[in-house]
Amino acid sequence: MPTWVEDLDVDRILALPDDGLRHELIDGVHHVTPAPAEAHQRAVAELLVRLWGAAPEGVTVRTAPYDWVVVDREGASHRVQPDLLVLTLEQARVPLLQGMVPLLVVEVLSPGAANRARDLQDKLGLYQRTGLPTYWVVDPGIPSIASWKRVGEPLVPAREARGDQWFIADCPFPVRLRPSDLADRAG
């Protein structure tokens, strides 16, 4: 392994040439993932439309690739590119979200154990250390939406819906979704 990989930090990740892949740095580990599959893209697009439509004035939604440089409570730096972020307009005006915490981060699961573990373990663990108020994980394969909400210090499981059940959220703003509406479908 080349020496520069052993000393990889956020600045080196940000300096990588654009290769069409998603590069993230979580707990010192460089994660590289290819472009997402159709089911993933459909879920992200549906969520973008629905969140955008429900967002109040002063709040906006961004999709990956959108860099969030996280400095956790231990002072370690990480770089993530969540599938969707809900931001204040002030946060959205900066080209690199650093030193600020989004209102909501959403990850859409892709097939494969490594991707699932990254979103359900590595990223959840990281987001626990950031002050993130709300985290959602969408699984278009089931389909389901699970959420975590900050209660005091930790993010705790808040809501989950599957199939045609309604997922009703109040944070960061009121929105109602059915996981089945986010799932891959023909047409």
Sequence and secondary structure as in RCSB ss.txt:
>XXXX:A:sequence
MPTWVEDLDVDRILALPDDGLRHELIDGVHHVTPAPAEAHQRAVAELLVRLWGAAPEGVTVRTAPYDWVVVDREG
ASHRVQPDLLVLTLEQARVPLLQGMVPLLVVEVLSPGAANRARDLQDKLGLYQRTGLPTYWVVDPGIPSIASWKR
VGEPLVPAREARGDQWFIADCPFPVRLRPSDLADRAG
>XXXX:A:secstr
  HHHHT  HHHHHHS   SSEEEEETTEEEEE    HHHHHHHHHHHHHHHHH  TTEEEEESS  EEEE TTS
 EEEE  SEEEEEHHHHTSSSEES   SEEEEE  SSHHHHHIIIIIHHHHHHTTT SEEEEEETTTTEEEEEEE
 SSSEEEEEEEETTS EEE SSS EEE HHHHS    
